[in-house]
Amino acid sequence: MPTSTAELGELRPLMFSIAYRMLGSVTEAEDVVQEAYLRLHERSLAGEHIERPEAFASTVATRLAIDALRSARRTREVYTGTWLPEPLPDDDADPAHRVERDETLSFAFLAVLERLGPVERAVFILREVFVMDYAEIAAIVEREEAACRQVMHRARARIADGRPRFDADAARDAALLDTFFAALDAGDVDALASVLADDVVFYADGGGKAPAVQHPLHGAVAVARFLAGLARRGAGMHVHLDRTSANGEAALRVSSADGATLSLLMVHVGDGCISVVGNQLNPDKLRHLGPVGDLNALVSGDAGSPR
């Protein structure tokens, strides 16, 4: 068992990686990591020897995350509008947040994982992301190995039709995104529609605290028109648009004149076109990014439909 603070700290990214994928929340994942870290530290101070610290850290983080998700799901059942995860910026300076960016970290994928129950989600993540064997997973979630195999089979089936597609052509995706952001800046409906998938979906999460569409929008033309409308309204409110990245994918930070964040527009590319767009406007899910602006105040005198 590691004894120094530095050695214990090296386990934080692993625990955060598990907890964030389980909860889709930076703040809730940090709470899990802190509690898990304290348990590790207490054992270290007591002089207890743990043969496999990483396995122990994974177990503690997963079990705490399962408990946290059970509690969170009760809140999400009465959540106002669409639920989207808290963005994890790719330039996050916190060493504990330096997790490997892969498809399972994308906002679109995390949103699909909401279909799974806490234990299902844990089994899926431990198997799919961390490639653990079923015997180890069974010990962590306190189920029989055969039961974990069945849980994994059900989990894959439940998310199969919503699992986002991914590309491996970085150059093509970069050009596609350049076109998308230029068209968005210009409010060009036709140019936007040209890079959107026919079955593109637009989600917005205001959490009842910021103006946002309550239900997903579907289809290239409908989403293109809506995005162009957002761009025009944003220009009228003198907001700033800055390209960035979050959860391993392209994003657009929307901020007020004083630099406070108003929303983060996240873009997912699949099969050579943009297939999912998510707009995170809930101020509670943006606070970890810095100062948050009051979008309600900005739009209060602006006629038109909400975001």
N, C-alpha and C positions, 0 to 999 in steps of 0.2 A: 504494500500500500504506500503511495507517495506520502511524504510527510511535510514537504515544504509548500508554502503558499504558491510558489511558481509552478511546482509540479501539479498541484491540484488545479491551478488555473488552466493548464493545458487540456483539461477535460471539458472545459466550458463550451468550446465550439461544438463538440460532439453532442453534448446535452442540449444545446440550443438548436442544433440541426434537427434533432428528434422532436423537441417540443414545438418548434415553429411549424414544422410540417403537420404535426398533430393538431395544433390549435389555430393556425392561420393568423396568429396575433403575436406581434413582437413583444408587447407589454406582458401578455399572459405567459409567453414563453420565457421571458426574463424572470418572472416570478417563479416558474418551475425550476429554472436553472439555479436561482438563488437558494431555494429550499433544498434542492438536490446537493448543491455545493456545501451547504451547512451540514447536511447529514454525512457527507464524505469527510468534512473537516472534523466533525465530532468524533468519528471513528479513528481518524488519524491522531487526534489528541489523546484518545483513550489507548493508543498503542495497539489497536486491533490490526491484524494482518489480513489483507484481502489479496488473494493471489492474482486476480485479473481485474485491475482497477477500471479498465474501459468497459468490461462486461458489467461490472457493478454499477458504474455510472449510467450505462444504457438502461439497466433494469430500473434504477431509481427514477430516472428522468421519464421513462415510458409510463411507469405506474402512476407517477404524479400527474403526467399529462392526461392519462385516461380519466383520473378523478376530476381534473380541471375541465376536461371536455364534457363530461357528464353534467357538470354544473353549468357550463357555458351553453350547452344545447337547450337547456330549459329557457334561457334568455333568448336564444336565436329562434325558438319556436314562435315567439311573439315579436320578433324583430320587424321593424317597419321597412317595407320594401325589400329589395334584393340585398343579400349578404355577400360582401366581397372581403377577402383577407386584407390585413394591414400590409401596406407595401414594405418591402425590405430593400432599401436602396443599395445598389451595387458598390457605391463608394462609401459605405458605412465604415467609419473609423474604429468602431468597437471591435477589439480582437475576438471577442466571444461570438460575434456575428459573421465571422469569416468562414462561412460554410460553402461547400462546393455547390456551384450553380448548375443545376441540371433541370430536365423537363418537369420533375416532380416539385420543383420550387416555383414554377410559373403560377401567376395568379389564376389563370384559367384552370390549371390542374388542381390547385388547392380548392377552388370553388366546387369542382366536381367531387372532390373527396368529402364534401359536406353530406353526400348521400350515405356515407358509411357511419355506422355506430362506432363508439369509442374503441372497443376491442377489435372490430373489423379494421378500423383505420390503423391501429397499432400493428396488427399482423401484416397488413398490406405494406406499410412503410418499412417495417423491419425486414421484410422479405424482398420487396421491390427496390428499395433504396440502399439498404445496408447489406443486402444479400446474406442475411443470416440463415443458418439451417433451421429446420423446423423444430429440432430438439431444443435449440437455444431460445427460439421464439416462445415455445411452449412454457419454458421455465420462467420467462419474463412476464408473460400474460397470465400465468397460472392456469393453463388449460392443457389437455392431453394433446400430444403431437398430432394424432389423427384428426382431432377437432380443429386444430390450427390449419391443417390442410384444407378442410372443408370450409373454414372461414375464408381462407384465401381464395378459394374457388368462387364462393358467393360474392366476395368483394370485387373480384375482376368482372364478374357478370353484371353487377349493379352499376359499375361505372363505364362499361364498355361502350355504350352508345353516346356517352357524353365526353369521353376521354379526348382531349384536344390532339390534333395532328401536329407534328413537328417536322421541321426542315433541317437539312444539313448543308444547304448551299448558302454560305455566309455572304458571298458577293451579291448573289441575286436578292437575298433578303435586305441587304443594305440599300440597294438601288430602289427596291420596292418601298422601303420605309422613307427614303428621301422623297419619293413621289408623293407618298401619303401625307407627310408633314408639310410639304410645300402646298399641296392641294388644300389641306386644312387651313393653313395660314391665309390662303387666298379665298377660302370659302367656295371653292370650285366643286360643285356637286358632281359633274360628269367625271372629273379627274379622280375624285374620291371613290366613286362607284367603280371605276376601272380597276382599282387595286383591292377592292373588297370581294370576298367570296360571295357567291350567290346566296349561300345560307349563313352569312355572317350574323353574329349576335352582338348586340350592344347591351351592356349591363351598367347600372349606376347605383351606387350605394351612398345614400344620404343619411341612413339610420334614423330618419325622422328629425334630424337636426340641421339638415341643409337641403335646399331644393334639388330634387332628383326624380327622374321618372320612376314610377313604382314597379313597372313590369318591363322585362327585356324587350328590345326592339329586334325585329328579324328582317333580313333581306338587304341586299346591297343598296337599292334605291332609297328605301326608308331610312337606313342608317346614314347614308351619305347626306341626305337632306337634313337630317337631325344634326349631324356633326357640323355641316356648313352653317346651320342656324346658330349653333353654339359659338362658332368662330365669329360670326357677325355680332352677336350679343357681347362676346368678350371684348371685341374691339371697341364697342360703344362704352364699355365700362373701364377701358384703358388697362386691361390686365396684361401681364407679361407671360409669354410662353417660352419655356426653356426646355430643350431636349435633354433627356437624362436616361437613366436605365434603372430598373428595379426588378427584383426577382429574376435576374438574368435576361430580361427582355427590354425592348424599347419602351420609353415612357415620355410623357410631356408634363412638366410641372407648370401649373397655372398659379400665378401669384398676383397679389394686389400691388398697387403702386409703391407701398412701403416694404415690399419683399416678403410679406407673409403668405404662406401656402394656402391656396383655396381648394385645390384638387390635384389629383395625380391621375392622368389619363394613361392607361396601360394598354399596350398593343401586342397581340399574339399573332404570329405568322405561321401558317401551315399550308402545305401543298401549293406553294408559290403565290399565295394571296393572304390578305389579312382576314382571319376567320373569327377572331374574338376581340372585342374592345371593351375595356372596363374602366369606368370613371369612379374613382374613390373620392367622395366629397365629405364623408362623415368626419367632422373635426376631431372626434375622439380617436380616429384611426390615422390621423395625420400629425398628432402632437409630437410623436417621436422624431419627426422630420425637422422640427424647429417651430418658430412662431406660426400660428394659424390665424388666418384672416376670417372676418365675419362675412360670409357669402350672402347670408340673408339680408344684411344691411345694404350690400352692394346692389342686389337685385330688387330691393323693395320699391324702388321708383322706376324699374325697368319692366315694361309690358312684355308679355309673351309667355310661352310655355316654360315650365321648369326644366332643369337639367336632369 
